[in-house]
Amino acid sequence: MRIVRVPATPNPAEALLRIQEQIIECELCPRLRLYCAGLAETRRRAYQDQVYWSRPVPGFGDPRARVLILGLAPGAHGANRTGRPFTGDGSGDFMYPILHELGFATKPKAISRDDGLRLKQAWIASVVRCAPPGDKPTPQEIRNCSVHLTREIAALHKVRVVVCLGKIAWDGYLAHLLGEGTIERRSAYTFGHGAEYKLPNGLTLLGSYHPSLRNTNTGRLDATMFARVFVRARELAGL
């Protein structure tokens, strides 16, 4: 009798490490690569003595994550400088204390890739991996970057909840679902803060305003509003 060997299931941590390496080496969007290189040369006055990352920024977190947190793109002087999502800018200063309080992050402040902060049961990524001028990537740039998100999602086997921070992240994730054949049309899923949808694949999609300074400084988004979304994410993920 011939024995048929079934290939071993890929280790999620190893698969995600390969995906991170592929993202860092990506050169699909010349406009974004040129812009990021320019930021590294000029630098903001407060960071003149620092070496900017200025490569595409990979996602990071717990390979066993039950919650995927999806943002827009690296900040020009935040993640583009530090090399880690929401690290070293106002958005991260707002977000990480709340993630820490709710048990998703081991520290309340994100300073650099080497600050020891780790995520628990969460993975943070973005629909665009390079800082775009004016925080406005083109539709083609979003499409170029979608391959990275698709690969990450495939490797994150335990995700039960997806939290999209802002409408661009929301639309990017819906485009992924449409491309995978999970949903038939995007119009059935309307973005809003606190929006919640049970998806045909069993996952739950949650919406939140993006924790940008434009939203937090104007009061459009406050800590209580933001925390409620992640309390709900914990509940839905069974944490």
C-alpha positions in Angstrom: 0.0 0.0 0.0 1.4 3.4 -1.0 1.5 6.0 1.8 0.5 9.4 0.7 2.1 12.1 2.8 0.0 15.2 3.5 2.1 18.4 3.6 2.4 19.9 7.0 0.4 23.1 7.7 2.7 26.1 7.4 3.7 27.6 10.8 1.9 31.0 11.0 4.8 32.7 12.6 7.2 31.5 9.8 4.7 32.4 7.1 4.2 35.9 8.5 7.9 36.4 8.8 8.3 35.7 5.1 5.4 38.0 4.3 7.0 40.8 6.3 10.3 40.3 4.4 8.4 40.5 1.1 6.6 43.7 2.1 9.9 45.4 3.1 11.4 44.6 -0.3 8.3 45.8 -2.3 8.9 48.4 -5.1 5.5 48.3 -6.8 4.7 52.0 -6.3 7.4 54.4 -7.6 5.6 57.5 -6.4 5.5 56.2 -2.9 9.0 54.9 -2.8 10.3 58.3 -4.1 8.3 60.2 -1.5 9.5 58.0 1.4 13.1 58.3 0.2 12.7 62.1 0.2 11.4 62.0 3.8 14.4 60.1 4.9 16.7 62.7 3.4 15.0 65.9 4.7 13.6 64.5 8.0 11.5 66.6 10.4 13.5 68.9 12.7 12.7 66.9 15.8 14.2 63.8 14.2 17.3 65.2 12.5 19.6 62.9 14.4 17.6 59.7 13.5 17.8 57.3 10.6 14.4 56.9 9.0 13.2 53.4 8.1 11.6 54.7 4.9 10.9 51.2 3.5 7.4 49.6 3.2 6.2 48.9 6.7 5.1 45.3 7.5 2.4 44.4 9.9 3.2 43.1 13.3 1.7 41.4 16.3 0.7 38.0 17.6 0.6 35.2 14.9 -2.2 33.6 16.9 -4.2 36.9 16.8 -8.0 36.7 17.0 -8.3 40.4 16.2 -6.9 42.1 13.0 -6.6 45.9 13.3 -6.4 47.5 9.9 -5.2 51.1 9.3 -4.6 53.3 6.3 -0.9 53.7 5.8 2.3 54.6 7.7 2.6 58.1 9.0 5.3 60.1 7.2 7.2 60.8 10.4 5.7 58.0 12.5 5.9 54.4 11.1 7.9 55.6 8.0 10.5 56.7 10.5 10.3 53.9 13.0 9.3 50.9 10.8 6.4 49.7 12.9 2.7 50.6 12.5 1.4 53.5 14.7 4.8 53.8 16.4 6.3 57.2 17.1 3.3 59.5 16.2 0.1 61.0 17.7 -2.1 58.2 16.4 -0.1 55.6 18.2 0.1 57.8 21.3 -3.7 57.7 21.4 -4.2 54.1 20.4 -1.7 52.1 22.4 -2.7 53.1 25.9 -6.2 51.9 25.1 -4.9 48.6 23.6 -2.7 48.2 26.7 -5.6 48.8 29.1 -7.7 46.2 27.3 -5.0 43.6 27.2 -4.0 43.8 23.6 -0.6 45.4 24.1 2.1 44.8 26.7 3.0 48.5 27.0 1.0 51.7 26.8 3.5 53.6 24.6 5.1 52.8 21.2 8.4 54.5 20.6 10.5 52.3 18.3 10.7 48.7 16.8 13.0 47.8 19.7 11.0 49.2 22.6 9.8 45.8 23.8 6.1 46.4 23.0 4.3 43.2 22.0 0.7 42.6 21.0 -1.4 39.8 22.4 -4.2 38.3 20.3 -4.0 41.2 17.9 -2.2 41.9 14.6 -1.9 45.4 13.2 -1.5 46.0 9.4 -2.5 48.6 6.9 -4.0 48.7 3.4 -1.0 50.7 2.1 2.5 50.0 3.4 4.3 53.1 2.3 3.6 56.7 3.5 1.5 58.5 0.8 1.7 62.3 0.3 -1.1 63.9 2.1 -2.3 60.5 3.5 -3.9 60.0 0.1 -2.8 56.9 -1.8 -4.1 56.4 -5.3 -6.6 53.6 -6.1 -3.9 51.9 -8.1 -1.5 52.1 -5.1 -4.1 50.5 -2.9 -4.6 47.7 -5.5 -0.8 47.2 -5.7 -0.6 46.8 -1.9 -3.6 44.5 -1.6 -1.5 41.4 -2.4 0.3 41.9 1.0 -2.9 42.1 2.9 -4.3 39.0 1.2 -1.2 37.0 2.2 -1.3 38.2 5.8 -5.0 37.4 6.2 -4.4 33.9 4.8 -1.6 33.3 7.4 -3.7 34.6 10.3 -5.7 31.5 10.8 -7.3 32.4 14.1 -8.7 35.9 13.3 -12.3 36.2 14.2 -12.7 40.0 14.2 -11.4 42.7 11.9 -11.4 46.3 13.1 -11.0 48.8 10.3 -9.7 52.3 11.4 -11.2 54.7 8.9 -13.1 54.4 5.7 -10.0 53.8 3.4 -9.1 50.8 5.5 -12.8 49.7 5.5 -13.0 50.0 1.7 -9.7 48.2 1.3 -10.8 45.3 3.4 -14.2 45.1 1.5 -12.2 45.0 -1.7 -10.3 42.0 -0.4 -13.5 40.3 0.6 -15.0 41.0 -2.9 -11.9 39.7 -4.6 -12.0 36.5 -2.5 -15.7 36.0 -3.4 -16.7 36.3 0.3 -19.2 39.1 -0.4 -21.1 40.0 -3.5 -21.1 43.8 -3.2 -19.5 46.5 -1.0 -22.6 48.6 -0.8 -24.1 46.3 1.7 -21.5 47.3 4.3 -21.7 51.0 5.3 -18.7 52.5 7.2 -19.3 54.3 10.4 -17.9 54.5 13.9 -19.2 51.4 15.8 -20.5 49.8 12.6 -20.7 46.0 13.0 -21.4 43.4 10.4 -21.4 39.6 10.5 -19.6 38.4 7.4 -20.6 35.3 5.3 -17.2 33.7 6.3 -18.1 33.9 10.0 -15.9 36.8 10.8 -17.2 40.1 12.3 -16.3 43.4 10.8 -16.1 46.5 13.0 -15.6 50.1 12.1 -13.9 52.9 14.0 -12.9 56.4 13.1 -9.1 56.6 12.5 -7.1 57.7 15.6 -5.5 60.5 13.6 -4.8 63.9 15.2 -7.4 65.3 12.9 -10.0 63.2 14.6 -8.7 63.1 18.2 -7.8 66.8 18.5 -11.2 67.9 17.2 -13.2 65.6 19.4 -14.6 63.6 16.6 -13.0 60.6 18.3 -12.3 60.3 22.0 -10.8 57.5 24.1 -14.2 56.2 25.4 -15.5 55.9 21.8 -12.4 54.1 20.7 -12.3 51.8 23.7 -15.9 50.7 23.2 -15.0 49.3 19.7 -12.2 47.2 21.2 -14.2 46.0 24.1 -16.7 44.7 21.6 -13.9 43.2 19.5 -12.7 41.3 22.6 -16.2 40.0 23.3 -16.7 38.9 19.7 -13.3 37.2 19.6 -14.1 35.2 22.7 -11.3 36.8 24.7 
